Amino acid sequence: MRRHRESIFRLLRGHTGDADAALDLTQQSFIAAFAALRSYDGERPFRLWISRIAINKARDWARRRAVRRLFTFARPLEEAIDVADPGISADVRLDDRRELERAMAAIAMLPASLRDVLVLRTIEGMSQVESAGVLDISEKAVETRLYRARAKLAEILRV
């Protein structure tokens, strides 16, 4: 499981846009995977199985978060500060951070069906076949959704 920890974290961070939530969901995903280990089909790659569990955890988190926001009007916590390269000026780091936050917020605005494909293919670097396996859709559907996700993301970021 250590081999997949970072990729699952990145996957969840792409879904949540929040490093702290992604860390919590990563832990929950591995706990759920351990509890369901008997149902794992050894014929399929473990990475696809754990990724599917993680995506389901992210969707559950998003639903709970929407309900909490409705009642508490809570705002998400800022992302953890990354270790900065001392060779890069503070204003460049700030601009880069703002752009990253803007991109992550735009990704979070995408419908789940588009966001899932975009995160798996672009951020996680999964192949079209792997992404199709995780999402239980056809390879052509992955291709179509990725195209639509990129177009929608470009539209959101243009505004």
N, C-alpha and C positions, 0 to 999 in steps of 0.2 A: 504494500500500500504506500510505502514511502516514495516509491518510484512515481506515483500518480498524484501525490499531494500538491505539487506546484501547479500542474496543469488543471487540476480540479479547482484550485484557488483562483487561477486566472479565468477559468470558465465562469465561476460564480461571481467574480468581480465584474466581469463583463455584463452579467445579468443584473446585478444589484447596483453597480456604480458606487459601492461603498465597501472599502477594504475591511472594516470591522465586521460588517454583516457577512461578507464573503468568507472571512475566517471562521465565524460561527457556523455558517452553512457547510463549510468544508468538513468541520468536525462532525456535524450532524450527518452528513452524507456518509462518512466512513463508519460511523456508529450504525447507521441504518444498513449499510452494506454488510457489516460484520454480522448483524442480527439476521440478515436474509441470505447469508452465505450458502445455505443449503439449496436455495433456489437458483444459484448461479450455474449457468450452462457452460461447462468447461470447453465446449466446442467454439464458443464465441470469445472474442478478445475481452479481457477484464476491463480495459480502458473504456470500451463502449458501454459496458454494463454499469460501471461506477459513474460514468458521465450522465447516463440516463437517470440514475438516482439523484445526482446533483441537480440536474435540470428540474426534476420534480420538486426537490427541496426549494429551489429558487422560485418556482411558481407558487408554492405554498407560502413562502415568505412574502412574496409580492401581494398575495391575497390578504394575508394578515396585516400587512403594512397599510394597504388601502383602507381597511376597516379601522385601524388605529388612527390614521390621519383624519378620517371622517369624524371621529369622536374627540380627538385631542388636538387636531391641527398641528401635529408635531412635524418638525422638519428633520431631514436626515442629517446625521453628524457629518462634519467635514472628513474627507479622506485623511488617512494618516500621512504625515509629511514624509516624503521620500528623502533618502540621503542625497544631498546635492553635491555635484562636482565643484570643487572650489575654483576651478578654472572658468566657470561660466558665471557671468555677472548676475546679480540679483534680479535686475529687471528682465533679463532673458529668461531666467528660471520662472519668474512670476508669469510672464507671457505664456511660456510653455505649459505651466500648471493650469492656467486659465483655459488654454486650448484643449488640454486633456480633459478637464472637468466638463467643458462644453461638449466635447465628443462623447464622453461617457453619458452625459445627460441626454444627448441626442439618441444614443443607442438604447438607453432605457425607455425612451418615448416610442420606440418601434413596437408594433404588435409582436406578441410572443413568437408567433410562427416565423416571422422574419428575423427577429432578434436571435432566436436559437441558431438558425443557420449561419447568420453573420458571425456570431461569436465562435461557433465551432470551426468554421472554415477560415476566418480571417485572424482571429485572436489565438485560437488553439492550434491552428494549422492542420486540422484534420483533413483527410482526403474527402472527396465527394462520396466515396463508398462508405467510409467510416461515419461521416455525418449522417448519411441515409440510414445506417444501422442504428445509430444512437437515437435518431428521431423517429425511426420506424416509418419512413417514407421512401419513395423511389428516388433514384439518383437524379432523374430529370426534375423532380420536385425540388430537390436541393438546389440545382442549377437555377431554376426559375425563381425560387425564393431569394437566393443570393443576389440575383440581378435586381429584383424588386427592392430588397433591403438596401442595397447600395444606392439605388435611385432615390428612395425615400429619405435615406440618411443625407444625401447631397441636398435634397430639397429642404430638409430641416435646418441644415447648417448654413444654407444660403440666406435664410431669413435673419 
